[in-house]
Amino acid sequence: MSKGSSSKKVEVTSDDAKIYIKEIKDAFKDEKHKFNEFLKTMKDIKKKRADIVCMLARVKELFEGHEELLLKFNTYLVDEFEITPPPNKPEVNIEYARKYLDKVKV
């Protein structure tokens, strides 16, 4: 079952899961260890070697910087374990910050 954008449950097909796995693999094509760690984490949860809280923490860590993948992971979770995106960090303009500090020093 899946969590849709309107909080309605819909069926997830094996094709949906395969497409999602391919998206993850493509996203981490230059960081194969992260993709492999994701697969290991999924196997651990399937074999009950890890609980869902540990699995969610690991997935959040692995998918850091890949908000779309993280939010799509909700498709495979029950509502009570839904992942929310981390708050956006404001961008810092280094040049502006330097000028500001120069003014403050005076």
N, CA, C and O atoms as a Tinker XYZ file with bonds, in Angstrom:
   424  protein
     1  N      0.837000   -1.178000    0.000000    73     2
     2  CA     0.000000    0.000000    0.000000    64     1     3
     3  C      0.878000    1.236000    0.000000    63     2     4     5
     4  O      2.041000    1.183000    0.402000    81     3
     5  N      0.331000    2.325000   -0.442000    73     3     6
     6  CA     1.140000    3.524000   -0.594000    64     5     7
     7  C      0.447000    4.727000   -0.016000    63     6     8     9
     8  O     -0.778000    4.777000    0.090000    81     7
     9  N      1.237000    5.676000    0.348000    73     7    10
    10  CA     0.706000    6.934000    0.829000    64     9    11
    11  C      0.724000    7.895000   -0.331000    63    10    12    13
    12  O      1.793000    8.299000   -0.788000    81    11
    13  N     -0.419000    8.258000   -0.806000    73    11    14
    14  CA    -0.502000    9.207000   -1.899000    64    13    15
    15  C     -0.430000   10.626000   -1.377000    63    14    16    17
    16  O     -0.407000   10.847000   -0.166000    81    15
    17  N     -0.393000   11.584000   -2.281000    73    15    18
    18  CA    -0.251000   12.974000   -1.872000    64    17    19
    19  C     -1.481000   13.467000   -1.120000    63    18    20    21
    20  O     -1.394000   14.459000   -0.397000    81    19
    21  N     -2.619000   12.802000   -1.269000    73    19    22
    22  CA    -3.815000   13.228000   -0.558000    64    21    23
    23  C     -4.101000   12.316000    0.625000    63    22    24    25
    24  O     -5.229000   12.273000    1.116000    81    23
    25  N     -3.095000   11.589000    1.086000    73    23    26
    26  CA    -3.196000   10.688000    2.231000    64    25    27
    27  C     -4.122000    9.504000    1.973000    63    26    28    29
    28  O     -4.541000    8.843000    2.924000    81    27
    29  N     -4.449000    9.222000    0.730000    73    27    30
    30  CA    -5.249000    8.046000    0.391000    64    29    31
    31  C     -4.304000    6.898000    0.125000    63    30    32    33
    32  O     -3.234000    7.083000   -0.456000    81    31
    33  N     -4.699000    5.712000    0.549000    73    31    34
    34  CA    -3.889000    4.529000    0.301000    64    33    35
    35  C     -4.196000    4.010000   -1.101000    63    34    36    37
    36  O     -5.354000    3.884000   -1.500000    81    35
    37  N     -3.127000    3.713000   -1.833000    73    35    38
    38  CA    -3.267000    3.116000   -3.156000    64    37    39
    39  C     -2.313000    1.944000   -3.229000    63    38    40    41
    40  O     -1.329000    1.883000   -2.492000    81    39
    41  N     -2.601000    1.034000   -4.105000    73    39    42
    42  CA    -1.743000   -0.132000   -4.272000    64    41    43
    43  C     -0.451000    0.250000   -4.969000    63    42    44    45
    44  O     -0.452000    1.030000   -5.921000    81    43
    45  N      0.627000   -0.296000   -4.495000    73    43    46
    46  CA     1.928000   -0.113000   -5.124000    64    45    47
    47  C      2.264000   -1.423000   -5.813000    63    46    48    49
    48  O      2.196000   -2.494000   -5.211000    81    47
    49  N      2.622000   -1.323000   -7.070000    73    47    50
    50  CA     2.945000   -2.531000   -7.820000    64    49    51
    51  C      4.435000   -2.835000   -7.708000    63    50    52    53
    52  O      5.227000   -1.990000   -7.292000    81    51
    53  N      4.793000   -4.032000   -8.080000    73    51    54
    54  CA     6.216000   -4.372000   -8.085000    64    53    55
    55  C      6.955000   -3.532000   -9.116000    63    54    56    57
    56  O      8.139000   -3.238000   -8.949000    81    55
    57  N      6.262000   -3.144000  -10.180000    73    55    58
    58  CA     6.880000   -2.262000  -11.179000    64    57    59
    59  C      7.195000   -0.894000  -10.561000    63    58    60    61
    60  O      8.239000   -0.306000  -10.844000    81    59
    61  N      6.281000   -0.392000   -9.712000    73    59    62
    62  CA     6.531000    0.880000   -9.021000    64    61    63
    63  C      7.794000    0.770000   -8.167000    63    62    64    65
    64  O      8.630000    1.674000   -8.161000    81    63
    65  N      7.920000   -0.331000   -7.457000    73    63    66
    66  CA     9.081000   -0.532000   -6.590000    64    65    67
    67  C     10.364000   -0.626000   -7.421000    63    66    68    69
    68  O     11.395000   -0.073000   -7.037000    81    67
    69  N     10.303000   -1.308000   -8.532000    73    67    70
    70  CA    11.478000   -1.437000   -9.401000    64    69    71
    71  C     11.897000   -0.080000   -9.959000    63    70    72    73
    72  O     13.088000    0.222000  -10.038000    81    71
    73  N     10.930000    0.727000  -10.341000    73    71    74
    74  CA    11.228000    2.068000  -10.857000    64    73    75
    75  C     11.882000    2.910000   -9.766000    63    74    76    77
    76  O     12.845000    3.631000  -10.023000    81    75
    77  N     11.356000    2.815000   -8.552000    73    75    78
    78  CA    11.907000    3.576000   -7.433000    64    77    79
    79  C     13.345000    3.131000   -7.129000    63    78    80    81
    80  O     14.217000    3.969000   -6.897000    81    79
    81  N     13.586000    1.839000   -7.130000    73    79    82
    82  CA    14.937000    1.319000   -6.890000    64    81    83
    83  C     15.889000    1.828000   -7.976000    63    82    84    85
    84  O     17.029000    2.187000   -7.682000    81    83
    85  N     15.430000    1.859000   -9.218000    73    83    86
    86  CA    16.269000    2.378000  -10.309000    64    85    87
    87  C     16.552000    3.860000  -10.093000    63    86    88    89
    88  O     17.669000    4.310000  -10.347000    81    87
    89  N     15.576000    4.622000   -9.634000    73    87    90
    90  CA    15.806000    6.047000   -9.350000    64    89    91
    91  C     16.878000    6.211000   -8.272000    63    90    92    93
    92  O     17.735000    7.091000   -8.364000    81    91
    93  N     16.821000    5.364000   -7.263000    73    91    94
    94  CA    17.817000    5.422000   -6.185000    64    93    95
    95  C     19.194000    5.069000   -6.749000    63    94    96    97
    96  O     20.180000    5.756000   -6.483000    81    95
    97  N     19.246000    4.000000   -7.522000    73    95    98
    98  CA    20.525000    3.571000   -8.113000    64    97    99
    99  C     21.111000    4.670000   -8.992000    63    98   100   101
   100  O     22.313000    4.932000   -8.943000    81    99
   101  N     20.263000    5.313000   -9.796000    73    99   102
   102  CA    20.724000    6.395000  -10.673000    64   101   103
   103  C     21.215000    7.590000   -9.859000    63   102   104   105
   104  O     22.218000    8.214000  -10.205000    81   103
   105  N     20.508000    7.904000   -8.785000    73   103   106
   106  CA    20.882000    9.052000   -7.954000    64   105   107
   107  C     22.244000    8.842000   -7.292000    63   106   108   109
   108  O     22.977000    9.799000   -7.044000    81   107
   109  N     22.572000    7.582000   -7.009000    73   107   110
   110  CA    23.823000    7.266000   -6.326000    64   109   111
   111  C     24.822000    6.552000   -7.241000    63   110   112   113
   112  O     25.643000    5.758000   -6.782000    81   111
   113  N     24.738000    6.847000   -8.532000    73   111   114
   114  CA    25.643000    6.177000   -9.480000    64   113   115
   115  C     27.109000    6.467000   -9.182000    63   114   116   117
   116  O     27.980000    5.651000   -9.484000    81   115
   117  N     27.382000    7.622000   -8.591000    73   115   118
   118  CA    28.760000    7.965000   -8.234000    64   117   119
   119  C     29.089000    7.640000   -6.777000    63   118   120   121
   120  O     30.214000    7.847000   -6.322000    81   119
   121  N     28.098000    7.133000   -6.060000    73   119   122
   122  CA    28.280000    6.755000   -4.649000    64   121   123
   123  C     27.653000    5.372000   -4.434000    63   122   124   125
   124  O     26.697000    5.214000   -3.674000    81   123
   125  N     28.206000    4.402000   -5.107000    73   123   126
   126  CA    27.639000    3.050000   -5.089000    64   125   127
   127  C     27.511000    2.487000   -3.675000    63   126   128   129
   128  O     26.605000    1.703000   -3.393000    81   127
   129  N     28.424000    2.890000   -2.789000    73   127   130
   130  CA    28.361000    2.396000   -1.413000    64   129   131
   131  C     27.052000    2.813000   -0.740000    63   130   132   133
   132  O     26.533000    2.076000    0.098000    81   131
   133  N     26.508000    3.989000   -1.095000    73   131   134
   134  CA    25.237000    4.418000   -0.507000    64   133   135
   135  C     24.089000    3.560000   -1.021000    63   134   136   137
   136  O     23.212000    3.159000   -0.254000    81   135
   137  N     24.098000    3.280000   -2.317000    73   135   138
   138  CA    23.052000    2.417000   -2.879000    64   137   139
   139  C     23.122000    1.031000   -2.248000    63   138   140   141
   140  O     22.098000    0.465000   -1.865000    81   139
   141  N     24.328000    0.490000   -2.141000    73   139   142
   142  CA    24.495000   -0.837000   -1.535000    64   141   143
   143  C     24.071000   -0.838000   -0.070000    63   142   144   145
   144  O     23.487000   -1.811000    0.406000    81   143
   145  N     24.358000    0.234000    0.637000    73   143   146
   146  CA    23.945000    0.345000    2.037000    64   145   147
   147  C     22.420000    0.408000    2.153000    63   146   148   149
   148  O     21.837000   -0.157000    3.078000    81   147
   149  N     21.780000    1.102000    1.203000    73   147   150
   150  CA    20.318000    1.132000    1.179000    64   149   151
   151  C     19.765000   -0.277000    1.004000    63   150   152   153
   152  O     18.856000   -0.686000    1.727000    81   151
   153  N     20.312000   -1.022000    0.041000    73   151   154
   154  CA    19.836000   -2.395000   -0.190000    64   153   155
   155  C     20.055000   -3.269000    1.048000    63   154   156   157
   156  O     19.193000   -4.074000    1.402000    81   155
   157  N     21.200000   -3.110000    1.700000    73   155   158
   158  CA    21.490000   -3.865000    2.919000    64   157   159
   159  C     20.476000   -3.523000    4.012000    63   158   160   161
   160  O     20.001000   -4.404000    4.728000    81   159
   161  N     20.155000   -2.248000    4.131000    73   159   162
   162  CA    19.185000   -1.807000    5.135000    64   161   163
   163  C     17.821000   -2.434000    4.866000    63   162   164   165
   164  O     17.145000   -2.865000    5.801000    81   163
   165  N     17.411000   -2.489000    3.610000    73   163   166
   166  CA    16.121000   -3.090000    3.265000    64   165   167
   167  C     16.126000   -4.589000    3.564000    63   166   168   169
   168  O     15.125000   -5.129000    4.035000    81   167
   169  N     17.242000   -5.262000    3.295000    73   167   170
   170  CA    17.343000   -6.692000    3.605000    64   169   171
   171  C     17.297000   -6.918000    5.112000    63   170   172   173
   172  O     16.672000   -7.869000    5.582000    81   171
   173  N     17.960000   -6.042000    5.868000    73   171   174
   174  CA    17.954000   -6.169000    7.329000    64   173   175
   175  C     16.548000   -6.028000    7.893000    63   174   176   177
   176  O     16.172000   -6.748000    8.818000    81   175
   177  N     15.778000   -5.112000    7.347000    73   175   178
   178  CA    14.413000   -4.916000    7.846000    64   177   179
   179  C     13.548000   -6.116000    7.457000    63   178   180   181
   180  O     12.702000   -6.558000    8.234000    81   179
   181  N     13.763000   -6.629000    6.269000    73   179   182
   182  CA    12.981000   -7.790000    5.809000    64   181   183
   183  C     13.267000   -9.020000    6.669000    63   182   184   185
   184  O     12.359000   -9.789000    6.986000    81   183
   185  N     14.535000   -9.198000    7.045000    73   183   186
   186  CA    14.926000  -10.357000    7.852000    64   185   187
   187  C     14.809000  -10.082000    9.355000    63   186   188   189
   188  O     15.215000  -10.894000   10.186000    81   187
   189  N     14.236000   -8.901000    9.684000    73   187   190
   190  CA    13.997000   -8.515000   11.079000    64   189   191
   191  C     15.289000   -8.386000   11.890000    63   190   192   193
   192  O     15.307000   -8.634000   13.096000    81   191
   193  N     16.370000   -7.992000   11.205000    73   191   194
   194  CA    17.634000   -7.734000   11.895000    64   193   195
   195  C     17.725000   -6.276000   12.342000    63   194   196   197
   196  O     18.659000   -5.884000   13.042000    81   195
   197  N     16.738000   -5.481000   11.926000    73   195   198
   198  CA    16.679000   -4.072000   12.328000    64   197   199
   199  C     15.211000   -3.703000   12.502000    63   198   200   201
   200  O     14.335000   -4.285000   11.862000    81   199
   201  N     14.954000   -2.736000   13.369000    73   199   202
   202  CA    13.568000   -2.284000   13.523000    64   201   203
   203  C     13.323000   -1.088000   12.607000    63   202   204   205
   204  O     14.250000   -0.537000   12.012000    81   203
   205  N     12.066000   -0.705000   12.510000    73   203   206
   206  CA    11.697000    0.346000   11.563000    64   205   207
   207  C     12.300000    1.696000   11.928000    63   206   208   209
   208  O     12.642000    2.479000   11.042000    81   207
   209  N     12.432000    1.975000   13.210000    73   207   210
   210  CA    13.007000    3.257000   13.633000    64   209   211
   211  C     14.462000    3.363000   13.177000    63   210   212   213
   212  O     14.879000    4.405000   12.672000    81   211
   213  N     15.225000    2.302000   13.350000    73   211   214
   214  CA    16.624000    2.292000   12.888000    64   213   215
   215  C     16.686000    2.399000   11.369000    63   214   216   217
   216  O     17.531000    3.112000   10.828000    81   215
   217  N     15.802000    1.700000   10.692000    73   215   218
   218  CA    15.772000    1.726000    9.234000    64   217   219
   219  C     15.465000    3.133000    8.739000    63   218   220   221
   220  O     16.109000    3.615000    7.807000    81   219
   221  N     14.491000    3.795000    9.351000    73   219   222
   222  CA    14.140000    5.151000    8.930000    64   221   223
   223  C     15.305000    6.122000    9.147000    63   222   224   225
   224  O     15.581000    6.971000    8.299000    81   223
   225  N     15.973000    5.992000   10.270000    73   223   226
   226  CA    17.121000    6.856000   10.548000    64   225   227
   227  C     18.207000    6.649000    9.493000    63   226   228   229
   228  O     18.819000    7.606000    9.018000    81   227
   229  N     18.431000    5.413000    9.145000    73   227   230
   230  CA    19.472000    5.096000    8.156000    64   229   231
   231  C     19.100000    5.640000    6.780000    63   230   232   233
   232  O     19.943000    6.210000    6.087000    81   231
   233  N     17.841000    5.464000    6.385000    73   231   234
   234  CA    17.394000    5.954000    5.077000    64   233   235
   235  C     17.489000    7.483000    5.029000    63   234   236   237
   236  O     17.925000    8.045000    4.024000    81   235
   237  N     17.084000    8.152000    6.105000    73   235   238
   238  CA    17.193000    9.618000    6.154000    64   237   239
   239  C     18.647000   10.049000    5.979000    63   238   240   241
   240  O     18.939000   11.010000    5.268000    81   239
   241  N     19.544000    9.333000    6.630000    73   239   242
   242  CA    20.970000    9.654000    6.532000    64   241   243
   243  C     21.486000    9.417000    5.114000    63   242   244   245
   244  O     22.190000   10.261000    4.560000    81   243
   245  N     21.141000    8.279000    4.531000    73   243   246
   246  CA    21.609000    7.943000    3.189000    64   245   247
   247  C     21.056000    8.893000    2.134000    63   246   248   249
   248  O     21.753000    9.239000    1.180000    81   247
   249  N     19.811000    9.312000    2.302000    73   247   250
   250  CA    19.147000   10.133000    1.301000    64   249   251
   251  C     19.305000   11.633000    1.560000    63   250   252   253
   252  O     18.638000   12.443000    0.916000    81   251
   253  N     20.168000   12.004000    2.482000    73   251   254
   254  CA    20.385000   13.422000    2.763000    64   253   255
   255  C     20.779000   14.134000    1.476000    63   254   256   257
   256  O     21.684000   13.700000    0.764000    81   255
   257  N     20.093000   15.224000    1.189000    73   255   258
   258  CA    20.349000   15.957000   -0.043000    64   257   259
   259  C     19.544000   15.449000   -1.226000    63   258   260   261
   260  O     19.638000   15.997000   -2.324000    81   259
   261  N     18.757000   14.409000   -1.010000    73   259   262
   262  CA    17.915000   13.823000   -2.065000    64   261   263
   263  C     16.475000   13.791000   -1.560000    63   262   264   265
   264  O     15.886000   12.726000   -1.377000    81   263
   265  N     15.924000   14.986000   -1.341000    73   263   266
   266  CA    14.595000   15.099000   -0.731000    64   265   267
   267  C     13.517000   14.347000   -1.499000    63   266   268   269
   268  O     12.635000   13.742000   -0.891000    81   267
   269  N     13.577000   14.379000   -2.820000    73   267   270
   270  CA    12.560000   13.700000   -3.622000    64   269   271
   271  C     12.552000   12.188000   -3.341000    63   270   272   273
   272  O     11.491000   11.584000   -3.188000    81   271
   273  N     13.741000   11.592000   -3.274000    73   271   274
   274  CA    13.820000   10.155000   -2.970000    64   273   275
   275  C     13.301000    9.877000   -1.568000    63   274   276   277
   276  O     12.606000    8.888000   -1.336000    81   275
   277  N     13.643000   10.750000   -0.649000    73   275   278
   278  CA    13.217000   10.579000    0.733000    64   277   279
   279  C     11.700000   10.633000    0.832000    63   278   280   281
   280  O     11.093000    9.800000    1.506000    81   279
   281  N     11.086000   11.598000    0.171000    73   279   282
   282  CA     9.629000   11.718000    0.226000    64   281   283
   283  C      8.937000   10.562000   -0.500000    63   282   284   285
   284  O      7.873000   10.112000   -0.077000    81   283
   285  N      9.534000   10.087000   -1.581000    73   283   286
   286  CA     8.944000    8.934000   -2.290000    64   285   287
   287  C      8.994000    7.671000   -1.434000    63   286   288   289
   288  O      8.185000    6.760000   -1.611000    81   287
   289  N      9.943000    7.625000   -0.512000    73   287   290
   290  CA    10.045000    6.459000    0.372000    64   289   291
   291  C      8.784000    6.310000    1.219000    63   290   292   293
   292  O      8.456000    5.207000    1.654000    81   291
   293  N      8.078000    7.411000    1.455000    73   291   294
   294  CA     6.821000    7.364000    2.211000    64   293   295
   295  C      5.795000    6.433000    1.572000    63   294   296   297
   296  O      4.916000    5.901000    2.251000    81   295
   297  N      5.916000    6.245000    0.273000    73   295   298
   298  CA     5.008000    5.358000   -0.454000    64   297   299
   299  C      4.987000    3.964000    0.162000    63   298   300   301
   300  O      3.974000    3.266000    0.106000    81   299
   301  N      6.101000    3.569000    0.743000    73   299   302
   302  CA     6.247000    2.209000    1.247000    64   301   303
   303  C      6.109000    2.128000    2.773000    63   302   304   305
   304  O      6.373000    1.086000    3.373000    81   303
   305  N      5.699000    3.227000    3.383000    73   303   306
   306  CA     5.563000    3.274000    4.842000    64   305   307
   307  C      4.114000    3.450000    5.255000    63   306   308   309
   308  O      3.309000    4.014000    4.515000    81   307
   309  N      3.791000    2.964000    6.438000    73   307   310
   310  CA     2.474000    3.256000    6.999000    64   309   311
   311  C      2.489000    4.697000    7.498000    63   310   312   313
   312  O      3.553000    5.256000    7.766000    81   311
   313  N      1.310000    5.294000    7.620000    73   311   314
   314  CA     1.206000    6.714000    7.968000    64   313   315
   315  C      1.989000    7.105000    9.215000    63   314   316   317
   316  O      2.607000    8.169000    9.247000    81   315
   317  N      1.971000    6.269000   10.231000    73   315   318
   318  CA     2.611000    6.649000   11.493000    64   317   319
   319  C      4.121000    6.811000   11.380000    63   318   320   321
   320  O      4.738000    7.416000   12.257000    81   319
   321  N      4.728000    6.286000   10.325000    73   319   322
   322  CA     6.175000    6.398000   10.140000    64   321   323
   323  C      6.549000    7.325000    8.989000    63   322   324   325
   324  O      7.680000    7.292000    8.505000    81   323
   325  N      5.605000    8.150000    8.550000    73   323   326
   326  CA     5.858000    9.050000    7.429000    64   325   327
   327  C      7.064000    9.944000    7.711000    63   326   328   329
   328  O      7.224000   10.484000    8.806000    81   327
   329  N      7.891000   10.080000    6.703000    73   327   330
   330  CA     9.092000   10.906000    6.797000    64   329   331
   331  C      8.731000   12.311000    6.332000    63   330   332   333
   332  O      8.107000   12.493000    5.287000    81   331
   333  N      9.132000   13.290000    7.117000    73   331   334
   334  CA     8.940000   14.672000    6.705000    64   333   335
   335  C     10.300000   15.236000    6.303000    63   334   336   337
   336  O     11.328000   14.869000    6.873000    81   335
   337  N     10.295000   16.115000    5.334000    73   335   338
   338  CA    11.581000   16.654000    4.881000    64   337   339
   339  C     12.208000   17.537000    5.949000    63   338   340   341
   340  O     11.503000   18.171000    6.734000    81   339
   341  N     13.518000   17.574000    5.975000    73   339   342
   342  CA    14.187000   18.459000    6.927000    64   341   343
   343  C     13.924000   19.902000    6.534000    63   342   344   345
   344  O     13.679000   20.187000    5.362000    81   343
   345  N     13.969000   20.812000    7.489000    73   343   346
   346  CA    13.742000   22.220000    7.141000    64   345   347
   347  C     14.849000   22.722000    6.210000    63   346   348   349
   348  O     16.008000   22.320000    6.319000    81   347
   349  N     14.467000   23.595000    5.310000    73   347   350
   350  CA    15.448000   24.153000    4.379000    64   349   351
   351  C     16.388000   25.085000    5.122000    63   350   352   353
   352  O     15.960000   25.934000    5.903000    81   351
   353  N     17.661000   24.913000    4.868000    73   351   354
   354  CA    18.665000   25.795000    5.445000    64   353   355
   355  C     18.808000   26.995000    4.515000    63   354   356   357
   356  O     18.910000   26.832000    3.299000    81   355
   357  N     18.816000   28.182000    5.075000    73   355   358
   358  CA    18.976000   29.342000    4.199000    64   357   359
   359  C     20.367000   29.358000    3.574000    63   358   360   361
   360  O     21.352000   28.974000    4.204000    81   359
   361  N     20.428000   29.806000    2.334000    73   359   362
   362  CA    21.723000   29.910000    1.664000    64   361   363
   363  C     22.456000   31.129000    2.212000    63   362   364   365
   364  O     21.856000   32.171000    2.477000    81   363
   365  N     23.735000   30.977000    2.371000    73   363   366
   366  CA    24.555000   32.071000    2.874000    64   365   367
   367  C     25.417000   32.584000    1.735000    63   366   368   369
   368  O     26.155000   31.830000    1.101000    81   367
   369  N     25.308000   33.869000    1.492000    73   367   370
   370  CA    26.148000   34.509000    0.492000    64   369   371
   371  C     27.429000   34.924000    1.205000    63   370   372   373
   372  O     27.416000   35.838000    2.030000    81   371
   373  N     28.511000   34.268000    0.895000    73   371   374
   374  CA    29.779000   34.487000    1.585000    64   373   375
   375  C     30.247000   35.940000    1.463000    63   374   376   377
   376  O     30.703000   36.532000    2.441000    81   375
   377  N     30.135000   36.501000    0.278000    73   375   378
   378  CA    30.592000   37.883000    0.081000    64   377   379
   379  C     29.774000   38.850000    0.936000    63   378   380   381
   380  O     30.326000   39.759000    1.556000    81   379
   381  N     28.470000   38.651000    0.965000    73   379   382
   382  CA    27.607000   39.497000    1.798000    64   381   383
   383  C     27.991000   39.350000    3.270000    63   382   384   385
   384  O     28.049000   40.339000    4.001000    81   383
   385  N     28.249000   38.125000    3.699000    73   383   386
   386  CA    28.623000   37.879000    5.094000    64   385   387
   387  C     29.941000   38.573000    5.437000    63   386   388   389
   388  O     30.069000   39.144000    6.520000    81   387
   389  N     30.913000   38.534000    4.542000    73   387   390
   390  CA    32.203000   39.193000    4.786000    64   389   391
   391  C     32.037000   40.706000    4.922000    63   390   392   393
   392  O     32.611000   41.329000    5.816000    81   391
   393  N     31.243000   41.283000    4.021000    73   391   394
   394  CA    31.005000   42.730000    4.087000    64   393   395
   395  C     30.314000   43.110000    5.386000    63   394   396   397
   396  O     30.643000   44.121000    6.006000    81   395
   397  N     29.361000   42.295000    5.787000    73   395   398
   398  CA    28.642000   42.549000    7.030000    64   397   399
   399  C     29.600000   42.494000    8.221000    63   398   400   401
   400  O     29.559000   43.360000    9.095000    81   399
   401  N     30.451000   41.486000    8.252000    73   399   402
   402  CA    31.408000   41.366000    9.349000    64   401   403
   403  C     32.396000   42.520000    9.363000    63   402   404   405
   404  O     32.786000   42.997000   10.428000    81   403
   405  N     32.800000   42.969000    8.181000    73   403   406
   406  CA    33.712000   44.128000    8.109000    64   405   407
   407  C     33.054000   45.368000    8.715000    63   406   408   409
   408  O     33.710000   46.139000    9.416000    81   407
   409  N     31.768000   45.559000    8.447000    73   407   410
   410  CA    31.035000   46.714000    9.002000    64   409   411
   411  C     30.915000   46.600000   10.509000    63   410   412   413
   412  O     31.051000   47.591000   11.227000    81   411
   413  N     30.661000   45.393000   10.989000    73   411   414
   414  CA    30.491000   45.183000   12.437000    64   413   415
   415  C     31.802000   45.416000   13.180000    63   414   416   417
   416  O     31.796000   45.910000   14.308000    81   415
   417  N     32.910000   45.070000   12.565000    73   415   418
   418  CA    34.226000   45.232000   13.201000    64   417   419
   419  C     34.587000   46.699000   13.406000    63   418   420   421
   420  O     35.343000   47.024000   14.322000    81   419
   421  N     34.064000   47.582000   12.577000    73   419   422
   422  CA    34.441000   48.997000   12.637000    64   421   423
   423  C     33.905000   49.671000   13.851000    63   422   424
   424  O     34.135000   50.864000   14.047000    81   423
